[in-house]
């Protein structure tokens, strides 16, 4: 199993980006609300629980667009987002997930 912090440090070292601070960020989703929007400027967000999100969940940012599919159940990579981040949960969902990120302030 991939250690997320080690992976992130290796990825950022290749880009010569130093980590000023890292912490965990959770977005709690709720019944009746399918769209979430927040700002992630001057930071990087690495999605850590893609395998637990409903198929069809979309996460869109200034730097990346991901639609969760069956392939995410086996992926060890971490999707990276920055800028304005929009999360859209599919309308057919009955269990609303907690979306987890590792937040890197740069």
RAJO-V223103 format. One record per residue. N is the residue number from 1. RES is the residue in one small letter. D_LAST is the distance of its C-alpha to the last C-alpha in Angstrom with 2 decimals. Layout:
# RAJO-V223103
<<N & RES & D_LAST> <N & RES & D_LAST>>
This chain:
# RAJO-V223103
<<1 & x & 26.36> <2 & x & 22.83> <3 & x & 20.52> <4 & x & 17.34> <5 & x & 15.05> <6 & x & 16.77> <7 & x & 16.53> <8 & x & 12.76> <9 & x & 12.44> <10 & x & 15.09> <11 & x & 13.71> <12 & x & 10.36> <13 & x & 12.58> <14 & x & 14.79> <15 & x & 12.29> <16 & x & 11.38> <17 & x & 7.63> <18 & x & 7.06> <19 & x & 6.04> <20 & x & 5.70> <21 & x & 7.42> <22 & x & 9.15> <23 & x & 12.11> <24 & x & 14.65> <25 & x & 15.25> <26 & x & 18.82> <27 & x & 20.51> <28 & x & 24.20> <29 & x & 26.48> <30 & x & 29.92> <31 & x & 33.34> <32 & x & 34.02> <33 & x & 30.46> <34 & x & 29.31> <35 & x & 26.42> <36 & x & 23.09> <37 & x & 20.50> <38 & x & 17.19> <39 & x & 14.11> <40 & x & 10.69> <41 & x & 9.18> <42 & x & 5.58> <43 & x & 5.31> <44 & x & 7.49> <45 & x & 10.82> <46 & x & 13.26> <47 & x & 16.83> <48 & x & 18.77> <49 & x & 22.20> <50 & x & 23.27> <51 & x & 26.65> <52 & x & 27.46> <53 & x & 26.86> <54 & x & 29.95> <55 & x & 30.91> <56 & x & 30.14> <57 & x & 26.98> <58 & x & 24.78> <59 & x & 21.03> <60 & x & 20.07> <61 & x & 16.81> <62 & x & 16.02> <63 & x & 15.17> <64 & x & 17.60> <65 & x & 20.92> <66 & x & 22.46> <67 & x & 25.86> <68 & x & 26.61> <69 & x & 29.77> <70 & x & 31.90> <71 & x & 29.99> <72 & x & 26.98> <73 & x & 29.29> <74 & x & 29.23> <75 & x & 25.83> <76 & x & 23.65> <77 & x & 20.72> <78 & x & 17.72> <79 & x & 17.11> <80 & x & 13.63> <81 & x & 13.01> <82 & x & 10.86> <83 & x & 12.28> <84 & x & 15.56> <85 & x & 16.64> <86 & x & 20.39> <87 & x & 22.19> <88 & x & 25.95> <89 & x & 28.18> <90 & x & 31.59> <91 & x & 34.54> <92 & x & 36.64> <93 & x & 34.42> <94 & x & 36.26> <95 & x & 33.65> <96 & x & 30.42> <97 & x & 27.44> <98 & x & 24.44> <99 & x & 21.42> <100 & x & 18.89> <101 & x & 15.25> <102 & x & 12.77> <103 & x & 9.64> <104 & x & 6.29> <105 & x & 3.79> <106 & x & 0.00>>
